[in-house]
Amino acid sequence: MNDLAPLDRDSSAITQTGTFMNERAGVSIVIPAYNEERGAGPVLVELLELLERELPGIPHEVIVVDDGSKDKTAEVIEQHVGGRLRVIRHPVNRGYGAAIKTGVAHAVHPWVLITDADGTYPAKHIPEILSHRRHFHMVVGARTGPKAAVAMLRRPPKWVLRKLASYLSRQDIPDLNSGLRVMRKDILERFENILPDQFSYTTTITLAMFSAGLHVKFVQIDYLKREGKSKIRPIADTIGFTKLIFRTVMYFDPLRVFIPAALFFILAAFAIGVGSYSITGTVMDVTTVVLFTTGFQTLMVGLLADMLNRRLP
């Protein structure tokens, strides 16, 4: 992953990355759409007007990926096809991440910006997000603005997931899975084998960027109430995101997961050993040995995983 050329403190690293680290570099805007007949039209009108008005000097294209929609999404999109906007259709629904991958595969510019077709991400934030590309490999629109309409029931699990991800990645992550962000296309292609086909695509790329030592910036944005019905499944997706966070961090930095787990078992062994002796005058030797052995084995597995991770290209 080191050949992705993270920026150094001096400006020479900027020129070494060519046209990538340039705020005027071309951008392909990828919009995954699944059953978004209510939101797709207004989103495309707002976006195309903004591109014409505020980004005339930046080469760009808009790729809408209709992910097997069963409503009138295709008809709505078709009204705007032409010029720099084209549509790619999946015959069946393959998932949010799969739609983004399709868009990335067809993108012609070195940067890829993703946004949603449900009207939740205002297009007005796009120029500011693009303006930071000179110094960062990814710029994320963080839904922390004064008009961030995040459902109250979703806030507690999102906060827990965000804190867990921040701890494991050793970075402050104000928004783990925002769907408005711009990223270098070559980095997305390098990470493609670990990027999932479902909603966890954005979570994975956030953790992957940090774990690989790349430069990420968060820009505060508003988040509006969506048009149509949400596809998020609160319980199932929260469990899935938790598993994904651990899996992604283990892919890049396994010791960040294995060392705390090993310490937990080892400290539990000492606590039970000392506690049982203090109370009963005898040591719960079987429990103590089992816990200590589990902790030691967990540590050894972590060291082995870390060694293999460093040896692989």
C-alpha positions as a Markdown table, in Angstrom:
| # | Residue | x | y | z |
|---|---|---|---|---|
| 1 | Met | 0.0 | 0.0 | 0.0 |
| 2 | Asn | 3.0 | 2.3 | 0.4 |
| 3 | Asp | 3.1 | 3.1 | -3.3 |
| 4 | Leu | 0.0 | 5.2 | -3.0 |
| 5 | Ala | 2.4 | 8.0 | -2.1 |
| 6 | Pro | 1.0 | 9.6 | 1.1 |
| 7 | Leu | 1.9 | 13.3 | 1.2 |
| 8 | Asp | 5.0 | 14.4 | 3.0 |
| 9 | Arg | 5.3 | 17.8 | 4.7 |
| 10 | Asp | 7.1 | 19.4 | 1.8 |
| 11 | Ser | 5.4 | 20.3 | -1.4 |
| 12 | Ser | 7.6 | 18.0 | -3.6 |
| 13 | Ala | 5.3 | 15.1 | -2.8 |
| 14 | Ile | 2.5 | 17.0 | -4.4 |
| 15 | Thr | 4.2 | 17.2 | -7.8 |
| 16 | Gln | 5.2 | 13.5 | -7.6 |
| 17 | Thr | 1.6 | 12.5 | -7.6 |
| 18 | Gly | 1.0 | 14.3 | -10.9 |
| 19 | Thr | -2.5 | 15.4 | -11.8 |
| 20 | Phe | -4.1 | 13.4 | -8.9 |
| 21 | Met | -3.3 | 15.9 | -6.2 |
| 22 | Asn | -4.8 | 18.9 | -8.0 |
| 23 | Glu | -8.0 | 20.7 | -7.1 |
| 24 | Arg | -8.6 | 21.2 | -10.9 |
| 25 | Ala | -8.2 | 17.5 | -11.8 |
| 26 | Gly | -11.1 | 15.9 | -13.6 |
| 27 | Val | -13.8 | 14.2 | -11.5 |
| 28 | Ser | -16.4 | 11.5 | -12.3 |
| 29 | Ile | -19.5 | 11.8 | -10.2 |
| 30 | Val | -21.1 | 8.4 | -9.5 |
| 31 | Ile | -24.6 | 8.2 | -8.2 |
| 32 | Pro | -26.0 | 4.8 | -7.2 |
| 33 | Ala | -29.8 | 4.7 | -7.5 |
| 34 | Tyr | -32.2 | 2.0 | -6.4 |
| 35 | Asn | -36.0 | 2.7 | -6.4 |
| 36 | Glu | -35.4 | 6.5 | -6.2 |
| 37 | Glu | -38.1 | 7.7 | -8.6 |
| 38 | Arg | -39.0 | 10.5 | -6.2 |
| 39 | Gly | -35.5 | 11.8 | -5.4 |
| 40 | Ala | -33.5 | 11.1 | -8.6 |
| 41 | Gly | -35.0 | 13.9 | -10.7 |
| 42 | Pro | -34.5 | 16.8 | -8.3 |
| 43 | Val | -31.1 | 15.5 | -7.4 |
| 44 | Leu | -29.9 | 15.5 | -11.0 |
| 45 | Val | -31.5 | 18.9 | -11.8 |
| 46 | Glu | -29.7 | 20.5 | -8.8 |
| 47 | Leu | -26.4 | 18.7 | -9.6 |
| 48 | Leu | -26.3 | 19.6 | -13.3 |
| 49 | Glu | -27.2 | 23.2 | -12.6 |
| 50 | Leu | -24.4 | 23.4 | -10.0 |
| 51 | Leu | -21.8 | 21.8 | -12.3 |
| 52 | Glu | -22.6 | 24.2 | -15.1 |
| 53 | Arg | -22.6 | 27.2 | -12.8 |
| 54 | Glu | -19.7 | 26.6 | -10.4 |
| 55 | Leu | -17.4 | 24.0 | -11.9 |
| 56 | Pro | -16.9 | 25.1 | -15.5 |
| 57 | Gly | -13.1 | 24.7 | -15.3 |
| 58 | Ile | -13.0 | 21.2 | -13.9 |
| 59 | Pro | -13.5 | 18.3 | -16.4 |
| 60 | His | -16.3 | 16.2 | -15.1 |
| 61 | Glu | -18.9 | 13.6 | -16.0 |
| 62 | Val | -22.0 | 12.2 | -14.2 |
| 63 | Ile | -22.6 | 8.4 | -14.1 |
| 64 | Val | -25.9 | 7.2 | -12.7 |
| 65 | Val | -25.9 | 3.5 | -11.9 |
| 66 | Asp | -29.5 | 2.2 | -11.8 |
| 67 | Asp | -29.1 | -0.8 | -9.5 |
| 68 | Gly | -32.0 | -2.9 | -10.8 |
| 69 | Ser | -34.8 | -0.4 | -9.8 |
| 70 | Lys | -38.3 | -1.8 | -9.9 |
| 71 | Asp | -40.1 | 1.6 | -9.9 |
| 72 | Lys | -39.9 | 4.5 | -12.4 |
| 73 | Thr | -36.3 | 5.4 | -11.5 |
| 74 | Ala | -35.0 | 4.5 | -15.0 |
| 75 | Glu | -37.6 | 6.7 | -16.7 |
| 76 | Val | -36.8 | 9.6 | -14.5 |
| 77 | Ile | -33.0 | 9.3 | -15.1 |
| 78 | Glu | -33.5 | 8.9 | -18.9 |
| 79 | Gln | -34.9 | 12.4 | -19.1 |
| 80 | His | -31.5 | 13.8 | -18.1 |
| 81 | Val | -29.2 | 11.6 | -20.1 |
| 82 | Gly | -27.0 | 13.4 | -22.6 |
| 83 | Gly | -24.0 | 15.7 | -22.5 |
| 84 | Arg | -21.9 | 14.6 | -19.6 |
| 85 | Leu | -24.5 | 12.5 | -18.0 |
| 86 | Arg | -24.8 | 8.8 | -18.8 |
| 87 | Val | -26.6 | 5.9 | -17.1 |
| 88 | Ile | -25.5 | 2.3 | -16.5 |
| 89 | Arg | -28.1 | -0.3 | -15.5 |
| 90 | His | -27.8 | -3.4 | -13.5 |
| 91 | Pro | -30.4 | -6.0 | -14.6 |
| 92 | Val | -30.9 | -7.0 | -11.0 |
| 93 | Asn | -30.3 | -5.3 | -7.7 |
| 94 | Arg | -26.7 | -6.0 | -6.7 |
| 95 | Gly | -26.2 | -3.6 | -3.8 |
| 96 | Tyr | -25.0 | 0.0 | -3.0 |
| 97 | Gly | -21.3 | -0.9 | -3.1 |
| 98 | Ala | -21.6 | -2.9 | -6.3 |
| 99 | Ala | -23.3 | 0.1 | -8.0 |
| 100 | Ile | -20.4 | 2.3 | -6.9 |
| 101 | Lys | -17.9 | -0.2 | -8.2 |
| 102 | Thr | -19.6 | -0.3 | -11.6 |
| 103 | Gly | -19.4 | 3.5 | -11.7 |
| 104 | Val | -15.7 | 3.5 | -10.7 |
| 105 | Ala | -15.0 | 0.9 | -13.4 |
| 106 | His | -16.6 | 3.2 | -16.1 |
| 107 | Ala | -15.1 | 6.5 | -14.7 |
| 108 | Val | -12.7 | 8.3 | -17.0 |
| 109 | His | -11.3 | 10.9 | -14.6 |
| 110 | Pro | -8.7 | 10.4 | -11.8 |
| 111 | Trp | -11.1 | 11.4 | -9.0 |
| 112 | Val | -14.5 | 9.8 | -8.1 |
| 113 | Leu | -17.1 | 11.7 | -6.2 |
| 114 | Ile | -20.1 | 9.7 | -4.9 |
| 115 | Thr | -23.4 | 11.1 | -3.7 |
| 116 | Asp | -26.9 | 9.7 | -3.3 |
| 117 | Ala | -30.0 | 9.9 | -5.4 |
| 118 | Asp | -32.4 | 10.4 | -2.5 |
| 119 | Gly | -31.9 | 14.1 | -2.0 |
| 120 | Thr | -30.2 | 13.9 | 1.4 |
| 121 | Tyr | -26.8 | 15.4 | 0.3 |
| 122 | Pro | -27.1 | 19.0 | -0.9 |
| 123 | Ala | -25.1 | 19.6 | -4.1 |
| 124 | Lys | -24.0 | 23.0 | -2.8 |
| 125 | His | -21.2 | 21.3 | -0.7 |
| 126 | Ile | -19.5 | 19.7 | -3.7 |
| 127 | Pro | -17.3 | 22.7 | -4.8 |
| 128 | Glu | -15.9 | 22.9 | -1.2 |
| 129 | Ile | -15.2 | 19.2 | -1.1 |
| 130 | Leu | -13.4 | 19.2 | -4.4 |
| 131 | Ser | -11.3 | 22.2 | -3.4 |
| 132 | His | -9.4 | 20.2 | -0.8 |
| 133 | Arg | -8.1 | 17.5 | -3.2 |
| 134 | Arg | -4.6 | 19.0 | -3.5 |
| 135 | His | -3.6 | 17.8 | 0.0 |
| 136 | Phe | -5.8 | 14.8 | 0.6 |
| 137 | His | -6.5 | 11.4 | -0.9 |
| 138 | Met | -10.1 | 11.5 | 0.2 |
| 139 | Val | -12.4 | 14.3 | 1.3 |
| 140 | Val | -15.6 | 13.3 | 3.2 |
| 141 | Gly | -18.7 | 15.3 | 3.8 |
| 142 | Ala | -19.3 | 14.9 | 7.5 |
| 143 | Arg | -23.0 | 15.1 | 8.4 |
| 144 | Thr | -22.4 | 17.3 | 11.4 |
| 145 | Gly | -23.8 | 20.6 | 10.1 |
| 146 | Pro | -26.7 | 22.5 | 11.8 |
| 147 | Lys | -29.1 | 20.8 | 9.4 |
| 148 | Ala | -28.1 | 17.2 | 9.8 |
| 149 | Ala | -31.4 | 15.3 | 9.8 |
| 150 | Val | -30.2 | 12.0 | 11.3 |
| 151 | Ala | -33.0 | 10.0 | 12.9 |
| 152 | Met | -32.9 | 9.9 | 16.7 |
| 153 | Leu | -33.1 | 6.1 | 16.8 |
| 154 | Arg | -30.1 | 5.8 | 14.6 |
| 155 | Arg | -27.9 | 8.2 | 16.5 |
| 156 | Pro | -26.9 | 5.9 | 19.5 |
| 157 | Pro | -25.7 | 3.0 | 17.4 |
| 158 | Lys | -24.0 | 5.4 | 15.0 |
| 159 | Trp | -22.2 | 7.0 | 17.9 |
| 160 | Val | -21.0 | 3.7 | 19.3 |
| 161 | Leu | -19.8 | 2.5 | 15.8 |
| 162 | Arg | -18.0 | 5.7 | 15.2 |
| 163 | Lys | -16.2 | 5.6 | 18.6 |
| 164 | Leu | -15.2 | 2.0 | 18.0 |
| 165 | Ala | -13.9 | 2.8 | 14.6 |
| 166 | Ser | -12.0 | 5.8 | 15.9 |
| 167 | Tyr | -10.4 | 3.7 | 18.6 |
| 168 | Leu | -9.4 | 0.9 | 16.3 |
| 169 | Ser | -8.1 | 3.2 | 13.5 |
| 170 | Arg | -6.4 | 5.6 | 16.0 |
| 171 | Gln | -8.1 | 8.5 | 14.2 |
| 172 | Asp | -11.0 | 10.9 | 15.0 |
| 173 | Ile | -13.8 | 10.0 | 12.6 |
| 174 | Pro | -16.7 | 12.4 | 12.8 |
| 175 | Asp | -18.7 | 10.5 | 10.2 |
| 176 | Leu | -17.9 | 6.9 | 9.4 |
| 177 | Asn | -20.2 | 6.2 | 6.4 |
| 178 | Ser | -21.1 | 9.4 | 4.8 |
| 179 | Gly | -22.3 | 8.9 | 1.2 |
| 180 | Leu | -20.9 | 12.2 | -0.1 |
| 181 | Arg | -17.1 | 12.1 | -0.6 |
| 182 | Val | -14.5 | 12.4 | -3.3 |
| 183 | Met | -11.7 | 9.8 | -3.6 |
| 184 | Arg | -8.8 | 9.0 | -5.9 |
| 185 | Lys | -9.8 | 6.4 | -8.4 |
| 186 | Asp | -6.5 | 4.5 | -8.3 |
| 187 | Ile | -6.9 | 4.0 | -4.6 |
| 188 | Leu | -10.4 | 2.6 | -5.0 |
| 189 | Glu | -9.1 | 0.2 | -7.6 |
| 190 | Arg | -6.3 | -1.0 | -5.2 |
| 191 | Phe | -8.8 | -1.6 | -2.4 |
| 192 | Glu | -11.4 | -3.2 | -4.6 |
| 193 | Asn | -10.9 | -6.7 | -3.2 |
| 194 | Ile | -11.9 | -5.7 | 0.3 |
| 195 | Leu | -14.7 | -3.3 | -0.6 |
| 196 | Pro | -18.1 | -4.9 | -0.1 |
| 197 | Asp | -21.1 | -4.7 | -2.4 |
| 198 | Gln | -23.5 | -3.5 | 0.2 |
| 199 | Phe | -24.0 | -0.3 | 2.3 |
| 200 | Ser | -20.8 | -1.0 | 4.2 |
| 201 | Tyr | -18.8 | 0.2 | 1.2 |
| 202 | Thr | -18.3 | 3.7 | 2.6 |
| 203 | Thr | -17.4 | 2.4 | 6.1 |
| 204 | Thr | -14.8 | 0.1 | 4.6 |
| 205 | Ile | -13.1 | 2.7 | 2.5 |
| 206 | Thr | -13.0 | 5.1 | 5.4 |
| 207 | Leu | -11.2 | 2.6 | 7.6 |
| 208 | Ala | -9.0 | 1.4 | 4.8 |
| 209 | Met | -7.8 | 4.9 | 4.0 |
| 210 | Phe | -6.8 | 5.6 | 7.6 |
| 211 | Ser | -5.3 | 2.1 | 8.2 |
| 212 | Ala | -3.1 | 2.5 | 5.1 |
| 213 | Gly | -1.8 | 5.8 | 6.3 |
| 214 | Leu | -3.5 | 8.0 | 3.7 |
| 215 | His | -4.7 | 11.5 | 4.1 |
| 216 | Val | -8.4 | 12.1 | 4.8 |
| 217 | Lys | -10.2 | 15.4 | 5.5 |
| 218 | Phe | -13.8 | 15.8 | 6.8 |
| 219 | Val | -15.8 | 18.8 | 5.7 |
| 220 | Gln | -19.0 | 19.7 | 7.7 |
| 221 | Ile | -22.1 | 19.4 | 5.6 |
| 222 | Asp | -25.9 | 19.4 | 6.0 |
| 223 | Tyr | -27.9 | 16.3 | 5.7 |
| 224 | Leu | -31.5 | 16.6 | 4.6 |
| 225 | Lys | -34.6 | 14.3 | 5.0 |
| 226 | Arg | -34.6 | 11.7 | 2.3 |
| 227 | Glu | -37.2 | 11.3 | -0.5 |
| 228 | Gly | -38.8 | 7.9 | -0.5 |
| 229 | Lys | -38.2 | 4.9 | 1.9 |
| 230 | Ser | -34.8 | 4.2 | 3.5 |
| 231 | Lys | -33.1 | 0.9 | 2.7 |
| 232 | Ile | -31.2 | 0.8 | 6.0 |
| 233 | Arg | -32.0 | -2.1 | 8.3 |
| 234 | Pro | -31.1 | -0.7 | 11.8 |
| 235 | Ile | -30.4 | -3.9 | 13.7 |
| 236 | Ala | -29.0 | -6.1 | 10.9 |
| 237 | Asp | -26.9 | -3.3 | 9.5 |
| 238 | Thr | -25.5 | -2.2 | 12.9 |
| 239 | Ile | -24.4 | -5.8 | 13.5 |
| 240 | Gly | -22.9 | -6.0 | 10.1 |
| 241 | Phe | -21.1 | -2.7 | 10.4 |
| 242 | Thr | -19.5 | -3.8 | 13.8 |
| 243 | Lys | -18.2 | -7.0 | 12.2 |
| 244 | Leu | -16.9 | -5.0 | 9.2 |
| 245 | Ile | -15.0 | -2.6 | 11.4 |
| 246 | Phe | -13.1 | -5.4 | 13.2 |
| 247 | Arg | -12.5 | -7.2 | 9.9 |
| 248 | Thr | -11.2 | -4.2 | 8.1 |
| 249 | Val | -8.9 | -3.1 | 10.9 |
| 250 | Met | -7.6 | -6.6 | 11.3 |
| 251 | Tyr | -6.8 | -6.6 | 7.6 |
| 252 | Phe | -4.4 | -3.7 | 8.0 |
| 253 | Asp | -3.4 | -3.7 | 11.7 |
| 254 | Pro | -4.4 | -7.0 | 13.4 |
| 255 | Leu | -2.5 | -6.2 | 16.6 |
| 256 | Arg | -5.0 | -3.4 | 17.2 |
| 257 | Val | -7.6 | -6.0 | 17.8 |
| 258 | Phe | -5.6 | -9.0 | 19.2 |
| 259 | Ile | -3.6 | -7.2 | 21.9 |
| 260 | Pro | -6.7 | -5.7 | 23.8 |
| 261 | Ala | -8.4 | -9.2 | 23.5 |
| 262 | Ala | -5.2 | -10.9 | 24.8 |
| 263 | Leu | -4.8 | -8.4 | 27.7 |
| 264 | Phe | -8.4 | -8.9 | 28.7 |
| 265 | Phe | -8.0 | -12.7 | 29.2 |
| 266 | Ile | -4.6 | -12.3 | 30.9 |
| 267 | Leu | -5.8 | -9.6 | 33.3 |
| 268 | Ala | -9.0 | -11.7 | 34.0 |
| 269 | Ala | -6.8 | -14.7 | 34.8 |
| 270 | Phe | -4.8 | -12.7 | 37.4 |
| 271 | Ala | -8.0 | -11.0 | 38.8 |
| 272 | Ile | -9.7 | -14.4 | 39.3 |
| 273 | Gly | -6.6 | -16.0 | 40.7 |
| 274 | Val | -5.9 | -13.2 | 43.2 |
| 275 | Gly | -9.6 | -12.7 | 44.0 |
| 276 | Ser | -10.3 | -16.4 | 44.6 |
| 277 | Tyr | -7.3 | -16.7 | 46.9 |
| 278 | Ser | -8.2 | -13.6 | 48.9 |
| 279 | Ile | -11.8 | -14.8 | 49.5 |
| 280 | Thr | -11.4 | -18.6 | 49.8 |
| 281 | Gly | -7.7 | -19.1 | 50.5 |
| 282 | Thr | -7.4 | -21.2 | 47.4 |
| 283 | Val | -6.8 | -20.4 | 43.8 |
| 284 | Met | -9.3 | -21.2 | 41.1 |
| 285 | Asp | -6.5 | -22.8 | 39.2 |
| 286 | Val | -8.4 | -24.3 | 36.3 |
| 287 | Thr | -10.2 | -21.1 | 35.5 |
| 288 | Thr | -7.1 | -19.1 | 35.9 |
| 289 | Val | -5.0 | -21.3 | 33.7 |
| 290 | Val | -7.7 | -21.5 | 31.0 |
| 291 | Leu | -8.0 | -17.7 | 30.9 |
| 292 | Phe | -4.2 | -17.1 | 30.9 |
| 293 | Thr | -3.7 | -19.7 | 28.2 |
| 294 | Thr | -6.4 | -18.2 | 26.1 |
| 295 | Gly | -4.9 | -14.8 | 26.4 |
| 296 | Phe | -1.4 | -16.0 | 25.5 |
| 297 | Gln | -2.7 | -17.9 | 22.5 |
| 298 | Thr | -4.6 | -14.9 | 21.4 |
| 299 | Leu | -1.5 | -12.8 | 21.6 |
| 300 | Met | 0.5 | -15.4 | 19.6 |
| 301 | Val | -2.2 | -15.5 | 16.9 |
| 302 | Gly | -2.1 | -11.7 | 16.7 |
| 303 | Leu | 1.7 | -11.6 | 16.3 |
| 304 | Leu | 1.5 | -14.2 | 13.6 |
| 305 | Ala | -1.2 | -12.3 | 11.8 |
| 306 | Asp | 0.8 | -9.1 | 12.0 |
| 307 | Met | 3.9 | -10.9 | 10.7 |
| 308 | Leu | 2.0 | -12.3 | 7.7 |
| 309 | Asn | 0.4 | -8.9 | 7.1 |
| 310 | Arg | 3.8 | -7.2 | 6.9 |
| 311 | Arg | 5.3 | -9.8 | 4.6 |
| 312 | Leu | 2.5 | -9.6 | 2.1 |
| 313 | Pro | 2.9 | -7.0 | -0.7 |
